Amino acid sequence: MAVDSVSADNYAIYRKSGDLDCVLGGLRKAISIKKRTGSKTLINVRMVIMKQNEHEISAIECMARDAGADVFTIKSLNPSHGVIAKDEELLPTDPQYRRYEYIPGTFERVRADAICRRVWTMSNILSNGDVVPCTYDYDSEMKVGNVFETPFTQIWNSSAYSELRKRIYHDMQAIPKCSRCGVNFMLTEYRWFVKASDLRFGNRLAISVDNPDVEITRLTDKVFQYAETLAALKGQIDAIQSSIGWKMLERLRLLRNALIPESVYLRLRKYLLRVQKKETRV
């Protein structure tokens, strides 16, 4: 849930027509429902950082913790509105909170020699059904079809989409929205996400945004380690449950309810537990 400020005035700068009280009320309601239902869903309070709210990091994180959120994250700002750049107006003063590299002493982003691969890997479908190549095309300027009129698979493989891909590949800078897209600019070392805190335990989450492939490999190795540990524990449990002592205990539990007095049952149980421990050591 995006909460960019604890001040209504600052909140309205980025979230046009937004109502901070309504958002905070929704956050508290979501947390209440989670607790009542026992849901394991993680509630993340996310802040988009800019010049107007970079001094509020601690206040927003404290608010998120006090409300009972699970995670607090800070996302860097994309200071563009379509083809309009708002770097000077919105850019954070602290360089560690910036998404892009800038020519020193200016608000001009450092350009990168990049190719857009999004037109081969993703699409956006707007609420009216229009299919556009990405989120930058919020007003359907590069519309290639409508899912209410044509199945998406046909649109994806259509000649119109093919021609758009060729146009973007060969002449991307001639398309105003594409020329201002983030793929054209050098990212800072901080990139999109500059902080993530686990509010449940007070720890900072370890996130490697510079090399996601390495991070994925590390986490995958961890998963396999845990899987191996669980498999070993399951083997031990299976061995215990197949032991003579365990089987005798199971039979004893059944007999106890019918005809064995409590005192006799306890003495037999104590003896069988000793037998089971000896089998486990062997």
DAMO-V385797 format. One record per backbone hydrogen bond with DSSP energy under -0.5 kcal/mol. NH is the residue of the N-H (numbers start at 1). CO is the residue of the C=O. E is the energy in kcal/mol with one decimal. If there is no record, write none. Layout:
NH_CO_E ; NH_CO_E
//
This chain:
3_1_-0.5 ; 3_46_-2.4 ; 11_7_-2.6 ; 12_8_-1.7 ; 13_9_-0.6 ; 13_10_-1.0 ; 14_10_-0.8 ; 14_11_-0.5 ; 15_11_-2.3 ; 16_14_-1.2 ; 18_15_-2.4 ; 20_18_-0.5 ; 23_19_-2.2 ; 24_20_-2.8 ; 25_21_-2.1 ; 26_22_-2.2 ; 27_23_-2.4 ; 28_24_-2.4 ; 29_25_-2.1 ; 30_26_-2.5 ; 31_27_-2.4 ; 32_28_-2.2 ; 33_29_-2.4 ; 34_30_-2.2 ; 35_31_-2.2 ; 36_32_-2.4 ; 37_33_-2.3 ; 38_34_-1.3 ; 39_34_-1.5 ; 44_42_-0.7 ; 45_43_-0.6 ; 45_71_-2.9 ; 46_1_-2.5 ; 46_44_-0.7 ; 47_73_-2.6 ; 49_47_-0.6 ; 49_75_-2.4 ; 51_90_-2.5 ; 53_50_-1.1 ; 54_50_-1.3 ; 56_53_-2.4 ; 57_54_-0.7 ; 60_56_-2.7 ; 61_57_-2.5 ; 62_58_-2.5 ; 63_59_-2.1 ; 64_60_-2.4 ; 65_61_-2.3 ; 66_62_-2.8 ; 67_63_-2.0 ; 68_64_-0.9 ; 68_65_-0.6 ; 69_64_-2.5 ; 70_43_-1.9 ; 71_43_-2.0 ; 72_197_-2.4 ; 73_45_-2.2 ; 74_195_-2.4 ; 75_47_-3.1 ; 76_192_-3.8 ; 77_49_-0.6 ; 77_97_-0.6 ; 79_77_-0.8 ; 80_78_-2.1 ; 81_84_-3.4 ; 84_81_-2.3 ; 85_83_-0.6 ; 86_79_-3.4 ; 90_86_-2.4 ; 91_87_-2.6 ; 95_93_-0.5 ; 97_94_-2.0 ; 98_95_-1.7 ; 101_186_-2.6 ; 103_108_-2.7 ; 106_103_-2.1 ; 109_107_-0.6 ; 110_101_-2.4 ; 111_109_-0.6 ; 112_184_-3.7 ; 114_112_-1.5 ; 117_115_-0.6 ; 120_117_-1.6 ; 121_117_-0.6 ; 121_118_-1.0 ; 122_118_-2.4 ; 124_132_-2.8 ; 126_124_-0.6 ; 126_130_-2.7 ; 129_126_-2.3 ; 131_145_-3.0 ; 132_124_-2.7 ; 132_130_-0.6 ; 137_134_-1.2 ; 138_136_-1.7 ; 140_137_-1.1 ; 143_140_-1.3 ; 144_131_-2.5 ; 145_131_-0.6 ; 147_129_-2.5 ; 149_146_-1.8 ; 150_146_-2.5 ; 154_151_-0.6 ; 155_151_-1.8 ; 156_152_-3.1 ; 157_153_-1.5 ; 158_155_-1.5 ; 162_158_-2.0 ; 163_159_-2.6 ; 164_160_-1.9 ; 165_161_-2.4 ; 166_162_-2.1 ; 167_163_-2.4 ; 168_164_-2.6 ; 169_165_-2.4 ; 170_166_-2.6 ; 171_167_-2.5 ; 172_168_-0.7 ; 174_171_-1.3 ; 175_172_-1.6 ; 176_174_-0.7 ; 179_175_-2.6 ; 180_176_-0.9 ; 180_177_-0.6 ; 181_178_-1.1 ; 184_181_-1.8 ; 185_182_-1.7 ; 186_110_-2.8 ; 188_99_-2.4 ; 194_74_-1.9 ; 194_192_-0.5 ; 195_74_-1.1 ; 197_72_-3.2 ; 198_203_-3.1 ; 199_70_-1.9 ; 199_197_-1.0 ; 200_70_-1.0 ; 201_198_-0.7 ; 202_198_-1.5 ; 203_198_-0.8 ; 205_196_-1.8 ; 205_203_-0.5 ; 207_205_-0.8 ; 209_207_-0.7 ; 214_211_-0.6 ; 215_211_-1.8 ; 216_212_-2.7 ; 217_213_-2.1 ; 218_214_-2.4 ; 219_215_-2.6 ; 220_216_-2.4 ; 221_217_-2.3 ; 222_218_-1.9 ; 223_219_-2.2 ; 224_220_-2.3 ; 225_221_-2.2 ; 226_222_-2.6 ; 227_223_-2.4 ; 228_224_-2.4 ; 229_225_-2.2 ; 230_226_-2.6 ; 231_227_-2.3 ; 232_228_-2.3 ; 233_229_-2.4 ; 234_230_-2.6 ; 235_231_-2.0 ; 236_232_-2.0 ; 237_233_-2.5 ; 238_234_-2.7 ; 239_235_-2.1 ; 240_236_-2.2 ; 241_237_-2.6 ; 242_238_-1.4 ; 243_240_-1.2 ; 247_243_-2.0 ; 248_244_-2.5 ; 249_245_-2.2 ; 250_246_-2.2 ; 251_247_-2.1 ; 252_248_-2.5 ; 253_249_-2.3 ; 254_250_-1.4 ; 255_251_-2.3 ; 256_252_-2.7 ; 257_253_-1.2 ; 258_254_-0.5 ; 258_255_-1.1 ; 259_255_-2.6 ; 260_255_-0.8 ; 261_259_-0.5 ; 265_261_-2.5 ; 266_262_-2.3 ; 267_263_-1.7 ; 268_264_-2.5 ; 269_265_-2.6 ; 270_266_-2.1 ; 271_267_-2.0 ; 272_268_-2.6 ; 273_269_-2.0 ; 274_270_-1.3 ; 275_271_-1.8 ; 276_272_-2.3 ; 277_273_-2.0 ; 278_274_-1.9 ; 279_275_-2.0 ; 280_276_-2.1 ; 281_277_-2.1 ; 282_278_-1.8
//
